[in-house]
Amino acid sequence: MRKYRLVVIIFAIILIVIGLIDLDYNDLSWTNCKGTYFGIIAMLFTITAMIVSNWDDKRNANKN
């Protein structure tokens, strides 16, 4: 399961990079780039969830 989470983390990082490339750097207003901002935030939350899930697996494995 940890390998799956690592793949999800790598995929989320790729999507963040694509989102950063897609930004209109001439106009960074919320109304112009709202979808890209939400995508970047969602991928950051996904990465955080995968990291916390890996930590929880390690913690549970050490208990047994």
mmCIF file as Biopython writes it, N, C-alpha, C and O atoms, coordinates in Angstrom:
data_model
#
loop_
_atom_site.group_PDB
_atom_site.id
_atom_site.type_symbol
_atom_site.label_atom_id
_atom_site.label_alt_id
_atom_site.label_comp_id
_atom_site.label_asym_id
_atom_site.label_entity_id
_atom_site.label_seq_id
_atom_site.pdbx_PDB_ins_code
_atom_site.Cartn_x
_atom_site.Cartn_y
_atom_site.Cartn_z
_atom_site.occupancy
_atom_site.B_iso_or_equiv
_atom_site.auth_seq_id
_atom_site.auth_asym_id
_atom_site.pdbx_PDB_model_num
ATOM 1   N N  . MET A ? 1  ? 0.819   -1.196 0.000   1.0 0.0 1  A 1 
ATOM 2   C CA . MET A ? 1  ? 0.000   0.000  0.000   1.0 0.0 1  A 1 
ATOM 3   C C  . MET A ? 1  ? 0.862   1.260  0.000   1.0 0.0 1  A 1 
ATOM 4   O O  . MET A ? 1  ? 0.453   2.299  -0.517  1.0 0.0 1  A 1 
ATOM 5   N N  . ARG A ? 2  ? 2.059   1.162  0.582   1.0 0.0 2  A 1 
ATOM 6   C CA . ARG A ? 2  ? 2.922   2.335  0.639   1.0 0.0 2  A 1 
ATOM 7   C C  . ARG A ? 2  ? 3.417   2.721  -0.743  1.0 0.0 2  A 1 
ATOM 8   O O  . ARG A ? 2  ? 3.600   3.906  -1.022  1.0 0.0 2  A 1 
ATOM 9   N N  . LYS A ? 3  ? 3.640   1.733  -1.623  1.0 0.0 3  A 1 
ATOM 10  C CA . LYS A ? 3  ? 4.067   2.036  -2.985  1.0 0.0 3  A 1 
ATOM 11  C C  . LYS A ? 3  ? 2.964   2.773  -3.740  1.0 0.0 3  A 1 
ATOM 12  O O  . LYS A ? 3  ? 3.239   3.684  -4.521  1.0 0.0 3  A 1 
ATOM 13  N N  . TYR A ? 4  ? 1.720   2.377  -3.504  1.0 0.0 4  A 1 
ATOM 14  C CA . TYR A ? 4  ? 0.586   3.056  -4.127  1.0 0.0 4  A 1 
ATOM 15  C C  . TYR A ? 4  ? 0.542   4.517  -3.681  1.0 0.0 4  A 1 
ATOM 16  O O  . TYR A ? 4  ? 0.327   5.411  -4.499  1.0 0.0 4  A 1 
ATOM 17  N N  . ARG A ? 5  ? 0.741   4.754  -2.408  1.0 0.0 5  A 1 
ATOM 18  C CA . ARG A ? 5  ? 0.737   6.132  -1.894  1.0 0.0 5  A 1 
ATOM 19  C C  . ARG A ? 5  ? 1.877   6.944  -2.480  1.0 0.0 5  A 1 
ATOM 20  O O  . ARG A ? 5  ? 1.717   8.131  -2.763  1.0 0.0 5  A 1 
ATOM 21  N N  . LEU A ? 6  ? 3.029   6.310  -2.665  1.0 0.0 6  A 1 
ATOM 22  C CA . LEU A ? 6  ? 4.161   7.000  -3.279  1.0 0.0 6  A 1 
ATOM 23  C C  . LEU A ? 6  ? 3.835   7.387  -4.726  1.0 0.0 6  A 1 
ATOM 24  O O  . LEU A ? 6  ? 4.186   8.479  -5.172  1.0 0.0 6  A 1 
ATOM 25  N N  . VAL A ? 7  ? 3.172   6.501  -5.447  1.0 0.0 7  A 1 
ATOM 26  C CA . VAL A ? 7  ? 2.761   6.817  -6.814  1.0 0.0 7  A 1 
ATOM 27  C C  . VAL A ? 7  ? 1.778   7.983  -6.824  1.0 0.0 7  A 1 
ATOM 28  O O  . VAL A ? 7  ? 1.864   8.861  -7.683  1.0 0.0 7  A 1 
ATOM 29  N N  . VAL A ? 8  ? 0.848   7.998  -5.878  1.0 0.0 8  A 1 
ATOM 30  C CA . VAL A ? 8  ? -0.117  9.102  -5.790  1.0 0.0 8  A 1 
ATOM 31  C C  . VAL A ? 8  ? 0.603   10.409 -5.479  1.0 0.0 8  A 1 
ATOM 32  O O  . VAL A ? 8  ? 0.259   11.448 -6.044  1.0 0.0 8  A 1 
ATOM 33  N N  . ILE A ? 9  ? 1.591   10.379 -4.596  1.0 0.0 9  A 1 
ATOM 34  C CA . ILE A ? 9  ? 2.362   11.578 -4.267  1.0 0.0 9  A 1 
ATOM 35  C C  . ILE A ? 9  ? 3.093   12.093 -5.508  1.0 0.0 9  A 1 
ATOM 36  O O  . ILE A ? 9  ? 3.072   13.292 -5.785  1.0 0.0 9  A 1 
ATOM 37  N N  . ILE A ? 10 ? 3.728   11.210 -6.244  1.0 0.0 10 A 1 
ATOM 38  C CA . ILE A ? 10 ? 4.458   11.621 -7.450  1.0 0.0 10 A 1 
ATOM 39  C C  . ILE A ? 10 ? 3.494   12.201 -8.483  1.0 0.0 10 A 1 
ATOM 40  O O  . ILE A ? 10 ? 3.797   13.212 -9.116  1.0 0.0 10 A 1 
ATOM 41  N N  . PHE A ? 11 ? 2.338   11.565 -8.655  1.0 0.0 11 A 1 
ATOM 42  C CA . PHE A ? 11 ? 1.335   12.069 -9.586  1.0 0.0 11 A 1 
ATOM 43  C C  . PHE A ? 11 ? 0.838   13.452 -9.156  1.0 0.0 11 A 1 
ATOM 44  O O  . PHE A ? 11 ? 0.649   14.328 -10.000 1.0 0.0 11 A 1 
ATOM 45  N N  . ALA A ? 12 ? 0.625   13.656 -7.859  1.0 0.0 12 A 1 
ATOM 46  C CA . ALA A ? 12 ? 0.173   14.954 -7.364  1.0 0.0 12 A 1 
ATOM 47  C C  . ALA A ? 12 ? 1.233   16.025 -7.589  1.0 0.0 12 A 1 
ATOM 48  O O  . ALA A ? 12 ? 0.902   17.163 -7.922  1.0 0.0 12 A 1 
ATOM 49  N N  . ILE A ? 13 ? 2.496   15.676 -7.413  1.0 0.0 13 A 1 
ATOM 50  C CA . ILE A ? 13 ? 3.574   16.633 -7.665  1.0 0.0 13 A 1 
ATOM 51  C C  . ILE A ? 13 ? 3.599   17.018 -9.145  1.0 0.0 13 A 1 
ATOM 52  O O  . ILE A ? 13 ? 3.792   18.186 -9.482  1.0 0.0 13 A 1 
ATOM 53  N N  . ILE A ? 14 ? 3.405   16.048 -10.015 1.0 0.0 14 A 1 
ATOM 54  C CA . ILE A ? 14 ? 3.360   16.338 -11.450 1.0 0.0 14 A 1 
ATOM 55  C C  . ILE A ? 14 ? 2.204   17.282 -11.776 1.0 0.0 14 A 1 
ATOM 56  O O  . ILE A ? 14 ? 2.360   18.205 -12.575 1.0 0.0 14 A 1 
ATOM 57  N N  . LEU A ? 15 ? 1.050   17.051 -11.158 1.0 0.0 15 A 1 
ATOM 58  C CA . LEU A ? 15 ? -0.095  17.928 -11.393 1.0 0.0 15 A 1 
ATOM 59  C C  . LEU A ? 15 ? 0.146   19.333 -10.853 1.0 0.0 15 A 1 
ATOM 60  O O  . LEU A ? 15 ? -0.320  20.306 -11.446 1.0 0.0 15 A 1 
ATOM 61  N N  . ILE A ? 16 ? 0.863   19.455 -9.743  1.0 0.0 16 A 1 
ATOM 62  C CA . ILE A ? 16 ? 1.202   20.782 -9.217  1.0 0.0 16 A 1 
ATOM 63  C C  . ILE A ? 16 ? 2.109   21.515 -10.204 1.0 0.0 16 A 1 
ATOM 64  O O  . ILE A ? 16 ? 1.909   22.698 -10.479 1.0 0.0 16 A 1 
ATOM 65  N N  . VAL A ? 17 ? 3.099   20.812 -10.730 1.0 0.0 17 A 1 
ATOM 66  C CA . VAL A ? 17 ? 4.005   21.435 -11.710 1.0 0.0 17 A 1 
ATOM 67  C C  . VAL A ? 17 ? 3.231   21.876 -12.944 1.0 0.0 17 A 1 
ATOM 68  O O  . VAL A ? 17 ? 3.461   22.969 -13.460 1.0 0.0 17 A 1 
ATOM 69  N N  . ILE A ? 18 ? 2.323   21.042 -13.418 1.0 0.0 18 A 1 
ATOM 70  C CA . ILE A ? 18 ? 1.496   21.415 -14.566 1.0 0.0 18 A 1 
ATOM 71  C C  . ILE A ? 18 ? 0.647   22.637 -14.232 1.0 0.0 18 A 1 
ATOM 72  O O  . ILE A ? 18 ? 0.493   23.533 -15.062 1.0 0.0 18 A 1 
ATOM 73  N N  . GLY A ? 19 ? 0.093   22.675 -13.011 1.0 0.0 19 A 1 
ATOM 74  C CA . GLY A ? 19 ? -0.692  23.833 -12.596 1.0 0.0 19 A 1 
ATOM 75  C C  . GLY A ? 19 ? 0.144   25.100 -12.541 1.0 0.0 19 A 1 
ATOM 76  O O  . GLY A ? 19 ? -0.329  26.172 -12.916 1.0 0.0 19 A 1 
ATOM 77  N N  . LEU A ? 20 ? 1.383   24.986 -12.075 1.0 0.0 20 A 1 
ATOM 78  C CA . LEU A ? 20 ? 2.253   26.153 -12.020 1.0 0.0 20 A 1 
ATOM 79  C C  . LEU A ? 20 ? 2.640   26.629 -13.420 1.0 0.0 20 A 1 
ATOM 80  O O  . LEU A ? 20 ? 2.800   27.828 -13.648 1.0 0.0 20 A 1 
ATOM 81  N N  . ILE A ? 21 ? 2.788   25.708 -14.337 1.0 0.0 21 A 1 
ATOM 82  C CA . ILE A ? 21 ? 3.076   26.082 -15.724 1.0 0.0 21 A 1 
ATOM 83  C C  . ILE A ? 21 ? 1.856   26.740 -16.357 1.0 0.0 21 A 1 
ATOM 84  O O  . ILE A ? 21 ? 1.994   27.650 -17.174 1.0 0.0 21 A 1 
ATOM 85  N N  . ASP A ? 22 ? 0.668   26.284 -15.983 1.0 0.0 22 A 1 
ATOM 86  C CA . ASP A ? 22 ? -0.580  26.766 -16.574 1.0 0.0 22 A 1 
ATOM 87  C C  . ASP A ? 22 ? -0.989  28.153 -16.068 1.0 0.0 22 A 1 
ATOM 88  O O  . ASP A ? 22 ? -1.828  28.807 -16.686 1.0 0.0 22 A 1 
ATOM 89  N N  . LEU A ? 23 ? -0.419  28.603 -14.972 1.0 0.0 23 A 1 
ATOM 90  C CA . LEU A ? 23 ? -0.797  29.903 -14.419 1.0 0.0 23 A 1 
ATOM 91  C C  . LEU A ? 23 ? -0.515  31.033 -15.399 1.0 0.0 23 A 1 
ATOM 92  O O  . LEU A ? 23 ? 0.462   31.002 -16.147 1.0 0.0 23 A 1 
ATOM 93  N N  . ASP A ? 24 ? -1.386  32.024 -15.378 1.0 0.0 24 A 1 
ATOM 94  C CA . ASP A ? 24 ? -1.166  33.239 -16.159 1.0 0.0 24 A 1 
ATOM 95  C C  . ASP A ? 24 ? -0.423  34.215 -15.254 1.0 0.0 24 A 1 
ATOM 96  O O  . ASP A ? 24 ? -1.035  34.892 -14.429 1.0 0.0 24 A 1 
ATOM 97  N N  . TYR A ? 25 ? 0.886   34.286 -15.408 1.0 0.0 25 A 1 
ATOM 98  C CA . TYR A ? 25 ? 1.712   35.086 -14.516 1.0 0.0 25 A 1 
ATOM 99  C C  . TYR A ? 25 ? 1.553   36.582 -14.744 1.0 0.0 25 A 1 
ATOM 100 O O  . TYR A ? 25 ? 2.023   37.383 -13.936 1.0 0.0 25 A 1 
ATOM 101 N N  . ASN A ? 26 ? 0.901   36.968 -15.825 1.0 0.0 26 A 1 
ATOM 102 C CA . ASN A ? 26 ? 0.626   38.384 -16.050 1.0 0.0 26 A 1 
ATOM 103 C C  . ASN A ? 26 ? -0.565  38.868 -15.238 1.0 0.0 26 A 1 
ATOM 104 O O  . ASN A ? 26 ? -0.683  40.059 -14.947 1.0 0.0 26 A 1 
ATOM 105 N N  . ASP A ? 27 ? -1.455  37.936 -14.870 1.0 0.0 27 A 1 
ATOM 106 C CA . ASP A ? 27 ? -2.635  38.284 -14.080 1.0 0.0 27 A 1 
ATOM 107 C C  . ASP A ? 27 ? -2.895  37.146 -13.091 1.0 0.0 27 A 1 
ATOM 108 O O  . ASP A ? 27 ? -3.557  36.165 -13.429 1.0 0.0 27 A 1 
ATOM 109 N N  . LEU A ? 28 ? -2.380  37.280 -11.886 1.0 0.0 28 A 1 
ATOM 110 C CA . LEU A ? 28 ? -2.515  36.226 -10.877 1.0 0.0 28 A 1 
ATOM 111 C C  . LEU A ? 28 ? -3.757  36.402 -10.004 1.0 0.0 28 A 1 
ATOM 112 O O  . LEU A ? 28 ? -3.817  35.874 -8.894  1.0 0.0 28 A 1 
ATOM 113 N N  . SER A ? 29 ? -4.743  37.140 -10.502 1.0 0.0 29 A 1 
ATOM 114 C CA . SER A ? 29 ? -5.941  37.386 -9.706  1.0 0.0 29 A 1 
ATOM 115 C C  . SER A ? 29 ? -6.724  36.092 -9.501  1.0 0.0 29 A 1 
ATOM 116 O O  . SER A ? 29 ? -6.613  35.145 -10.280 1.0 0.0 29 A 1 
ATOM 117 N N  . TRP A ? 30 ? -7.511  36.080 -8.439  1.0 0.0 30 A 1 
ATOM 118 C CA . TRP A ? 30 ? -8.313  34.912 -8.092  1.0 0.0 30 A 1 
ATOM 119 C C  . TRP A ? 30 ? -9.316  34.587 -9.193  1.0 0.0 30 A 1 
ATOM 120 O O  . TRP A ? 30 ? -9.534  33.419 -9.514  1.0 0.0 30 A 1 
ATOM 121 N N  . THR A ? 31 ? -9.921  35.615 -9.765  1.0 0.0 31 A 1 
ATOM 122 C CA . THR A ? 31 ? -10.951 35.369 -10.784 1.0 0.0 31 A 1 
ATOM 123 C C  . THR A ? 31 ? -10.357 34.776 -12.058 1.0 0.0 31 A 1 
ATOM 124 O O  . THR A ? 31 ? -11.040 34.036 -12.767 1.0 0.0 31 A 1 
ATOM 125 N N  . ASN A ? 32 ? -9.124  35.081 -12.353 1.0 0.0 32 A 1 
ATOM 126 C CA . ASN A ? 32 ? -8.491  34.586 -13.566 1.0 0.0 32 A 1 
ATOM 127 C C  . ASN A ? 32 ? -7.934  33.166 -13.401 1.0 0.0 32 A 1 
ATOM 128 O O  . ASN A ? 32 ? -7.957  32.387 -14.354 1.0 0.0 32 A 1 
ATOM 129 N N  . CYS A ? 33 ? -7.437  32.818 -12.209 1.0 0.0 33 A 1 
ATOM 130 C CA . CYS A ? 33 ? -6.734  31.545 -12.010 1.0 0.0 33 A 1 
ATOM 131 C C  . CYS A ? 33 ? -7.371  30.674 -10.934 1.0 0.0 33 A 1 
ATOM 132 O O  . CYS A ? 33 ? -6.687  29.850 -10.327 1.0 0.0 33 A 1 
ATOM 133 N N  . LYS A ? 34 ? -8.648  30.838 -10.691 1.0 0.0 34 A 1 
ATOM 134 C CA . LYS A ? 34 ? -9.305  30.119 -9.595  1.0 0.0 34 A 1 
ATOM 135 C C  . LYS A ? 34 ? -9.186  28.605 -9.727  1.0 0.0 34 A 1 
ATOM 136 O O  . LYS A ? 34 ? -8.873  27.930 -8.746  1.0 0.0 34 A 1 
ATOM 137 N N  . GLY A ? 35 ? -9.425  28.064 -10.900 1.0 0.0 35 A 1 
ATOM 138 C CA . GLY A ? 35 ? -9.355  26.620 -11.103 1.0 0.0 35 A 1 
ATOM 139 C C  . GLY A ? 35 ? -7.963  26.058 -10.862 1.0 0.0 35 A 1 
ATOM 140 O O  . GLY A ? 35 ? -7.805  24.991 -10.269 1.0 0.0 35 A 1 
ATOM 141 N N  . THR A ? 36 ? -6.962  26.783 -11.324 1.0 0.0 36 A 1 
ATOM 142 C CA . THR A ? 36 ? -5.584  26.342 -11.122 1.0 0.0 36 A 1 
ATOM 143 C C  . THR A ? 36 ? -5.217  26.385 -9.654  1.0 0.0 36 A 1 
ATOM 144 O O  . THR A ? 36 ? -4.556  25.476 -9.151  1.0 0.0 36 A 1 
ATOM 145 N N  . TYR A ? 37 ? -5.642  27.442 -8.954  1.0 0.0 37 A 1 
ATOM 146 C CA . TYR A ? 37 ? -5.355  27.538 -7.523  1.0 0.0 37 A 1 
ATOM 147 C C  . TYR A ? 37 ? -6.009  26.393 -6.752  1.0 0.0 37 A 1 
ATOM 148 O O  . TYR A ? 37 ? -5.385  25.790 -5.878  1.0 0.0 37 A 1 
ATOM 149 N N  . PHE A ? 38 ? -7.268  26.097 -7.077  1.0 0.0 38 A 1 
ATOM 150 C CA . PHE A ? 38 ? -7.949  24.985 -6.404  1.0 0.0 38 A 1 
ATOM 151 C C  . PHE A ? 38 ? -7.255  23.656 -6.697  1.0 0.0 38 A 1 
ATOM 152 O O  . PHE A ? 38 ? -7.146  22.810 -5.810  1.0 0.0 38 A 1 
ATOM 153 N N  . GLY A ? 39 ? -6.792  23.465 -7.911  1.0 0.0 39 A 1 
ATOM 154 C CA . GLY A ? 39 ? -6.082  22.237 -8.259  1.0 0.0 39 A 1 
ATOM 155 C C  . GLY A ? 39 ? -4.788  22.083 -7.473  1.0 0.0 39 A 1 
ATOM 156 O O  . GLY A ? 39 ? -4.476  20.994 -6.990  1.0 0.0 39 A 1 
ATOM 157 N N  . ILE A ? 40 ? -4.036  23.172 -7.344  1.0 0.0 40 A 1 
ATOM 158 C CA . ILE A ? 40 ? -2.787  23.131 -6.588  1.0 0.0 40 A 1 
ATOM 159 C C  . ILE A ? 40 ? -3.061  22.851 -5.115  1.0 0.0 40 A 1 
ATOM 160 O O  . ILE A ? 40 ? -2.372  22.040 -4.497  1.0 0.0 40 A 1 
ATOM 161 N N  . ILE A ? 41 ? -4.059  23.517 -4.555  1.0 0.0 41 A 1 
ATOM 162 C CA . ILE A ? 41 ? -4.409  23.303 -3.140  1.0 0.0 41 A 1 
ATOM 163 C C  . ILE A ? 41 ? -4.873  21.866 -2.915  1.0 0.0 41 A 1 
ATOM 164 O O  . ILE A ? 41 ? -4.505  21.244 -1.919  1.0 0.0 41 A 1 
ATOM 165 N N  . ALA A ? 42 ? -5.679  21.339 -3.834  1.0 0.0 42 A 1 
ATOM 166 C CA . ALA A ? 42 ? -6.166  19.964 -3.693  1.0 0.0 42 A 1 
ATOM 167 C C  . ALA A ? 42 ? -5.008  18.969 -3.734  1.0 0.0 42 A 1 
ATOM 168 O O  . ALA A ? 42 ? -4.994  18.006 -2.968  1.0 0.0 42 A 1 
ATOM 169 N N  . MET A ? 43 ? -4.054  19.189 -4.607  1.0 0.0 43 A 1 
ATOM 170 C CA . MET A ? 43 ? -2.908  18.281 -4.691  1.0 0.0 43 A 1 
ATOM 171 C C  . MET A ? 43 ? -2.022  18.387 -3.450  1.0 0.0 43 A 1 
ATOM 172 O O  . MET A ? 43 ? -1.457  17.384 -3.014  1.0 0.0 43 A 1 
ATOM 173 N N  . LEU A ? 44 ? -1.892  19.574 -2.882  1.0 0.0 44 A 1 
ATOM 174 C CA . LEU A ? 44 ? -1.136  19.722 -1.636  1.0 0.0 44 A 1 
ATOM 175 C C  . LEU A ? 44 ? -1.812  18.960 -0.499  1.0 0.0 44 A 1 
ATOM 176 O O  . LEU A ? 44 ? -1.141  18.319 0.310   1.0 0.0 44 A 1 
ATOM 177 N N  . PHE A ? 45 ? -3.144  19.032 -0.441  1.0 0.0 45 A 1 
ATOM 178 C CA . PHE A ? 45 ? -3.878  18.267 0.576   1.0 0.0 45 A 1 
ATOM 179 C C  . PHE A ? 45 ? -3.742  16.765 0.335   1.0 0.0 45 A 1 
ATOM 180 O O  . PHE A ? 45 ? -3.641  15.996 1.291   1.0 0.0 45 A 1 
ATOM 181 N N  . THR A ? 46 ? -3.738  16.343 -0.915  1.0 0.0 46 A 1 
ATOM 182 C CA . THR A ? 46 ? -3.569  14.930 -1.242  1.0 0.0 46 A 1 
ATOM 183 C C  . THR A ? 46 ? -2.200  14.428 -0.802  1.0 0.0 46 A 1 
ATOM 184 O O  . THR A ? 46 ? -2.087  13.353 -0.212  1.0 0.0 46 A 1 
ATOM 185 N N  . ILE A ? 47 ? -1.164  15.207 -1.089  1.0 0.0 47 A 1 
ATOM 186 C CA . ILE A ? 47 ? 0.185   14.836 -0.670  1.0 0.0 47 A 1 
ATOM 187 C C  . ILE A ? 47 ? 0.262   14.739 0.845   1.0 0.0 47 A 1 
ATOM 188 O O  . ILE A ? 47 ? 0.849   13.797 1.378   1.0 0.0 47 A 1 
ATOM 189 N N  . THR A ? 48 ? -0.326  15.707 1.543   1.0 0.0 48 A 1 
ATOM 190 C CA . THR A ? 48 ? -0.328  15.691 3.002   1.0 0.0 48 A 1 
ATOM 191 C C  . THR A ? 48 ? -1.035  14.449 3.535   1.0 0.0 48 A 1 
ATOM 192 O O  . THR A ? 48 ? -0.552  13.814 4.472   1.0 0.0 48 A 1 
ATOM 193 N N  . ALA A ? 49 ? -2.173  14.100 2.946   1.0 0.0 49 A 1 
ATOM 194 C CA . ALA A ? 49 ? -2.921  12.918 3.393   1.0 0.0 49 A 1 
ATOM 195 C C  . ALA A ? 49 ? -2.119  11.630 3.176   1.0 0.0 49 A 1 
ATOM 196 O O  . ALA A ? 49 ? -2.135  10.739 4.025   1.0 0.0 49 A 1 
ATOM 197 N N  . MET A ? 50 ? -1.430  11.533 2.057   1.0 0.0 50 A 1 
ATOM 198 C CA . MET A ? 50 ? -0.636  10.337 1.786   1.0 0.0 50 A 1 
ATOM 199 C C  . MET A ? 50 ? 0.542   10.223 2.754   1.0 0.0 50 A 1 
ATOM 200 O O  . MET A ? 50 ? 0.867   9.124  3.204   1.0 0.0 50 A 1 
ATOM 201 N N  . ILE A ? 51 ? 1.176   11.338 3.073   1.0 0.0 51 A 1 
ATOM 202 C CA . ILE A ? 51 ? 2.298   11.314 4.014   1.0 0.0 51 A 1 
ATOM 203 C C  . ILE A ? 51 ? 1.822   10.921 5.411   1.0 0.0 51 A 1 
ATOM 204 O O  . ILE A ? 51 ? 2.452   10.100 6.078   1.0 0.0 51 A 1 
ATOM 205 N N  . VAL A ? 52 ? 0.720   11.502 5.846   1.0 0.0 52 A 1 
ATOM 206 C CA . VAL A ? 52 ? 0.182   11.167 7.172   1.0 0.0 52 A 1 
ATOM 207 C C  . VAL A ? 52 ? -0.248  9.698  7.211   1.0 0.0 52 A 1 
ATOM 208 O O  . VAL A ? 52 ? -0.062  9.028  8.227   1.0 0.0 52 A 1 
ATOM 209 N N  . SER A ? 53 ? -0.811  9.204  6.134   1.0 0.0 53 A 1 
ATOM 210 C CA . SER A ? 53 ? -1.214  7.801  6.076   1.0 0.0 53 A 1 
ATOM 211 C C  . SER A ? 53 ? 0.001   6.872  6.159   1.0 0.0 53 A 1 
ATOM 212 O O  . SER A ? 53 ? -0.055  5.833  6.817   1.0 0.0 53 A 1 
ATOM 213 N N  . ASN A ? 54 ? 1.092   7.243  5.496   1.0 0.0 54 A 1 
ATOM 214 C CA . ASN A ? 54 ? 2.318   6.446  5.603   1.0 0.0 54 A 1 
ATOM 215 C C  . ASN A ? 54 ? 2.858   6.457  7.029   1.0 0.0 54 A 1 
ATOM 216 O O  . ASN A ? 54 ? 3.292   5.423  7.536   1.0 0.0 54 A 1 
ATOM 217 N N  . TRP A ? 55 ? 2.835   7.604  7.667   1.0 0.0 55 A 1 
ATOM 218 C CA . TRP A ? 55 ? 3.292   7.693  9.060   1.0 0.0 55 A 1 
ATOM 219 C C  . TRP A ? 55 ? 2.438   6.804  9.960   1.0 0.0 55 A 1 
ATOM 220 O O  . TRP A ? 55 ? 2.955   6.129  10.851  1.0 0.0 55 A 1 
ATOM 221 N N  . ASP A ? 56 ? 1.127   6.809  9.720   1.0 0.0 56 A 1 
ATOM 222 C CA . ASP A ? 56 ? 0.229   5.993  10.533  1.0 0.0 56 A 1 
ATOM 223 C C  . ASP A ? 56 ? 0.508   4.506  10.323  1.0 0.0 56 A 1 
ATOM 224 O O  . ASP A ? 56 ? 0.474   3.735  11.282  1.0 0.0 56 A 1 
ATOM 225 N N  . ASP A ? 57 ? 0.781   4.099  9.106   1.0 0.0 57 A 1 
ATOM 226 C CA . ASP A ? 57 ? 1.137   2.698  8.846   1.0 0.0 57 A 1 
ATOM 227 C C  . ASP A ? 57 ? 2.422   2.312  9.579   1.0 0.0 57 A 1 
ATOM 228 O O  . ASP A ? 57 ? 2.505   1.230  10.159  1.0 0.0 57 A 1 
ATOM 229 N N  . LYS A ? 58 ? 3.417   3.191  9.553   1.0 0.0 58 A 1 
ATOM 230 C CA . LYS A ? 58 ? 4.669   2.908  10.272  1.0 0.0 58 A 1 
ATOM 231 C C  . LYS A ? 58 ? 4.414   2.791  11.767  1.0 0.0 58 A 1 
ATOM 232 O O  . LYS A ? 58 ? 4.945   1.898  12.426  1.0 0.0 58 A 1 
ATOM 233 N N  . ARG A ? 59 ? 3.608   3.686  12.294  1.0 0.0 59 A 1 
ATOM 234 C CA . ARG A ? 59 ? 3.315   3.679  13.726  1.0 0.0 59 A 1 
ATOM 235 C C  . ARG A ? 59 ? 2.579   2.403  14.113  1.0 0.0 59 A 1 
ATOM 236 O O  . ARG A ? 59 ? 2.895   1.801  15.139  1.0 0.0 59 A 1 
ATOM 237 N N  . ASN A ? 60 ? 1.616   1.984  13.322  1.0 0.0 60 A 1 
ATOM 238 C CA . ASN A ? 60 ? 0.869   0.759  13.613  1.0 0.0 60 A 1 
ATOM 239 C C  . ASN A ? 60 ? 1.749   -0.479 13.444  1.0 0.0 60 A 1 
ATOM 240 O O  . ASN A ? 60 ? 1.587   -1.454 14.176  1.0 0.0 60 A 1 
ATOM 241 N N  . ALA A ? 61 ? 2.663   -0.451 12.502  1.0 0.0 61 A 1 
ATOM 242 C CA . ALA A ? 61 ? 3.565   -1.588 12.317  1.0 0.0 61 A 1 
ATOM 243 C C  . ALA A ? 61 ? 4.525   -1.732 13.496  1.0 0.0 61 A 1 
ATOM 244 O O  . ALA A ? 61 ? 4.901   -2.848 13.856  1.0 0.0 61 A 1 
ATOM 245 N N  . ASN A ? 62 ? 4.917   -0.627 14.091  1.0 0.0 62 A 1 
ATOM 246 C CA . ASN A ? 62 ? 5.820   -0.672 15.249  1.0 0.0 62 A 1 
ATOM 247 C C  . ASN A ? 62 ? 5.102   -1.168 16.504  1.0 0.0 62 A 1 
ATOM 248 O O  . ASN A ? 62 ? 5.746   -1.698 17.410  1.0 0.0 62 A 1 
ATOM 249 N N  . LYS A ? 63 ? 3.791   -1.006 16.570  1.0 0.0 63 A 1 
ATOM 250 C CA . LYS A ? 63 ? 3.034   -1.476 17.732  1.0 0.0 63 A 1 
ATOM 251 C C  . LYS A ? 63 ? 2.967   -2.995 17.772  1.0 0.0 63 A 1 
ATOM 252 O O  . LYS A ? 63 ? 2.979   -3.599 18.844  1.0 0.0 63 A 1 
ATOM 253 N N  . ASN A ? 64 ? 2.896   -3.606 16.593  1.0 0.0 64 A 1 
ATOM 254 C CA . ASN A ? 64 ? 2.719   -5.072 16.538  1.0 0.0 64 A 1 
ATOM 255 C C  . ASN A ? 64 ? 4.007   -5.799 16.674  1.0 0.0 64 A 1 
ATOM 256 O O  . ASN A ? 64 ? 4.027   -7.029 16.649  1.0 0.0 64 A 1 
#
